[in-house]
Amino acid sequence: METSFALTGKGYLIMAADTTSARSIVKMKVDEDKIKTLSPHLLMAYSGEPGDTIQFAEYVERNIRLYQIRNLYALRPAAAASWIRRAVAESLRSRKPYSVNLLLGGYDTATDDPHLYWVDYLGTMAEVPFAAHGYGSYFALSLLDRYHDPDATLEEGLATLKRCIDEVSKRLVVSPGAYKIKVVDKDGVREVEL
């Protein structure tokens, strides 16, 4: 019952993911951080099989950090998304594919624009203004389609996100309890509360 959302606005990107880790009908943990900070201006929310998600997220985090150490600059969001999509696609054609769905978002300091990429377990990637993964996406995508404004302020973006979270908690049979929300903008990554 994993759920993650992300949306872009005027100079920022908001990403939210539930904090529940469950297997079948059993909650294993209620404070799992499913949003990985890959660089000072890059976030990745992941969902899927528990072992695959953690292993793939750490693999991506370390390789992006290695690139930054070797080249003395961080990958921009578009380049990171292309590399991550290729890693998912290559694993799909191996004996042990990763079963992960990703939302990759970041702030491009060169162009001063936020970028959001939707990646699924088959290696499909699309740049989108808003996105969702998991069971909550069935309810949230229609709200995001209606209320998303690319020129919205951060407060308006957080209000749209709150609508999505409220709708999922009201309509989903087993709704996630809490969400971790992170914002990335020209100042970097920070965690916010609703």
C-alpha positions as CSV (number, residue, x, y, z in Angstrom):
1,M,0.0,0.0,0.0
2,E,2.8,2.4,-0.8
3,T,2.1,5.9,-2.0
4,S,4.3,8.7,-3.3
5,F,3.5,12.0,-4.9
6,A,5.6,14.8,-6.4
7,L,4.8,18.1,-8.1
8,T,6.7,21.1,-9.5
9,G,5.9,24.8,-9.1
10,K,7.6,28.1,-9.7
11,G,11.2,27.4,-8.6
12,Y,10.6,24.4,-6.4
13,L,9.7,20.7,-6.3
14,I,7.7,19.0,-3.6
15,M,8.0,15.2,-3.0
16,A,6.1,13.2,-0.5
17,A,6.1,9.5,0.4
18,D,4.3,7.4,3.1
19,T,6.5,6.1,6.0
20,T,4.9,2.7,6.3
21,S,6.9,-0.4,5.6
22,A,4.6,-3.5,5.3
23,R,4.6,-7.0,4.0
24,S,1.3,-8.6,3.2
25,I,-1.0,-7.6,6.0
26,V,1.7,-6.9,8.6
27,K,3.2,-3.4,9.3
28,M,6.9,-3.9,9.8
29,K,7.9,-0.2,10.4
30,V,6.1,3.1,10.5
31,D,9.1,5.5,10.2
32,E,10.7,4.5,6.9
33,D,12.1,7.3,4.8
34,K,11.3,6.4,1.2
35,I,12.8,9.6,-0.2
36,K,16.6,9.4,-0.8
37,T,18.6,12.6,-1.1
38,L,21.0,11.9,-4.0
39,S,22.8,15.3,-4.2
40,P,22.2,18.8,-2.8
41,H,19.5,19.5,-5.4
42,L,18.3,15.9,-6.3
43,L,15.7,13.7,-4.6
44,M,14.4,10.2,-5.4
45,A,11.2,8.6,-4.0
46,Y,11.1,4.8,-4.4
47,S,8.5,2.1,-4.0
48,G,8.2,-1.6,-4.8
49,E,9.7,-4.8,-3.4
50,P,11.3,-4.0,0.0
51,G,14.7,-5.6,-0.7
52,D,15.0,-4.2,-4.2
53,T,14.0,-0.7,-3.3
54,I,16.7,-0.2,-0.6
55,Q,19.4,-1.9,-2.6
56,F,18.7,0.0,-5.8
57,A,18.3,3.4,-3.9
58,E,21.7,2.9,-2.2
59,Y,23.3,1.8,-5.5
60,V,22.0,4.9,-7.2
61,E,23.0,7.2,-4.3
62,R,26.6,5.9,-4.2
63,N,27.1,6.0,-8.0
64,I,25.8,9.6,-8.3
65,R,28.1,10.5,-5.4
66,L,31.0,8.7,-7.1
67,Y,30.3,10.7,-10.3
68,Q,30.4,13.9,-8.3
69,I,33.7,13.0,-6.7
70,R,35.4,12.0,-10.0
71,N,34.1,15.1,-11.9
72,L,34.0,17.7,-9.2
73,Y,30.3,18.6,-10.0
74,A,27.0,17.0,-9.5
75,L,24.8,15.5,-12.2
76,R,21.9,17.7,-13.3
77,P,18.4,16.2,-13.0
78,A,18.0,15.2,-16.7
79,A,21.4,13.4,-16.7
80,A,20.7,11.6,-13.4
81,A,17.2,10.5,-14.7
82,S,18.7,9.1,-17.9
83,W,21.4,7.2,-16.0
84,I,18.8,5.8,-13.5
85,R,16.4,4.8,-16.3
86,R,19.2,2.9,-18.0
87,A,20.2,1.2,-14.8
88,V,16.6,0.0,-14.3
89,A,16.3,-1.1,-18.0
90,E,19.7,-3.0,-17.8
91,S,18.6,-4.8,-14.6
92,L,15.3,-5.8,-16.4
93,R,17.4,-7.7,-18.9
94,S,19.4,-9.5,-16.3
95,R,18.7,-12.6,-14.2
96,K,17.9,-10.4,-11.1
97,P,15.8,-7.4,-12.2
98,Y,15.0,-4.6,-9.7
99,S,11.2,-4.2,-9.0
100,V,11.2,-0.5,-8.3
101,N,9.1,2.5,-9.2
102,L,10.7,5.9,-8.9
103,L,9.9,9.6,-8.8
104,L,13.1,11.5,-9.5
105,G,13.0,15.2,-9.0
106,G,15.5,18.0,-8.7
107,Y,16.3,21.7,-9.2
108,D,18.6,22.5,-12.1
109,T,20.9,25.3,-10.8
110,A,22.1,26.0,-14.4
111,T,18.6,26.8,-15.7
112,D,16.9,27.6,-12.4
113,D,14.1,25.2,-13.2
114,P,12.7,22.2,-11.3
115,H,12.4,18.9,-13.1
116,L,10.4,15.8,-12.2
117,Y,10.8,12.4,-13.8
118,W,8.4,9.3,-13.5
119,V,10.2,6.0,-13.9
120,D,8.6,2.6,-13.5
121,Y,10.0,-0.9,-13.0
122,L,10.1,-1.6,-16.8
123,G,12.5,1.3,-17.4
124,T,9.9,3.7,-18.8
125,M,10.7,7.3,-18.1
126,A,8.7,10.5,-18.7
127,E,9.3,14.1,-17.6
128,V,6.1,15.3,-16.0
129,P,4.9,18.4,-14.1
130,F,3.3,16.1,-11.3
131,A,3.4,12.4,-10.6
132,A,2.3,9.7,-8.2
133,H,3.1,6.0,-7.6
134,G,1.3,3.3,-5.6
135,Y,-2.4,2.8,-4.7
136,G,-2.7,6.5,-3.7
137,S,-2.1,7.5,-7.4
138,Y,-5.6,6.3,-8.3
139,F,-7.0,9.1,-6.2
140,A,-4.3,11.7,-6.4
141,L,-3.6,12.0,-10.1
142,S,-7.1,13.4,-10.8
143,L,-6.6,16.0,-8.0
144,L,-3.1,16.9,-9.3
145,D,-4.5,17.2,-12.8
146,R,-7.2,19.6,-11.7
147,Y,-5.3,21.8,-9.1
148,H,-1.7,21.7,-10.3
149,D,-0.4,25.2,-11.4
150,P,3.1,25.5,-12.7
151,D,3.3,29.1,-11.5
152,A,2.0,28.3,-7.9
153,T,3.9,29.4,-4.9
154,L,5.3,26.9,-2.4
155,E,2.3,27.4,0.0
156,E,-0.1,26.7,-2.9
157,G,1.8,23.6,-3.9
158,L,1.8,22.3,-0.3
159,A,-2.0,23.0,-0.2
160,T,-2.4,20.9,-3.4
161,L,-0.3,18.1,-1.8
162,K,-2.4,18.3,1.4
163,R,-5.6,17.8,-0.8
164,C,-4.0,14.6,-2.2
165,I,-3.0,13.2,1.1
166,D,-6.4,13.9,2.6
167,E,-8.2,12.3,-0.3
168,V,-6.0,9.2,-0.1
169,S,-6.5,8.9,3.7
170,K,-10.3,9.3,3.2
171,R,-10.8,6.9,0.2
172,L,-8.1,4.2,0.4
173,V,-9.1,1.2,2.5
174,V,-5.7,0.8,4.2
175,S,-4.4,4.3,4.1
176,P,-0.8,5.2,5.2
177,G,-0.6,6.9,8.5
178,A,2.2,9.5,8.1
179,Y,4.0,11.1,5.2
180,K,7.6,12.5,4.9
181,I,7.6,15.6,2.7
182,K,10.7,17.2,1.2
183,V,11.2,20.3,-0.9
184,V,14.0,21.1,-3.2
185,D,14.7,24.5,-4.6
186,K,17.6,26.9,-5.3
187,D,18.7,26.6,-1.6
188,G,18.8,22.8,-1.7
189,V,16.8,20.0,0.0
190,R,14.8,20.5,3.2
191,E,12.1,18.6,5.0
192,V,8.8,20.4,5.7
193,E,5.7,19.6,7.7
194,L,2.1,20.1,6.6
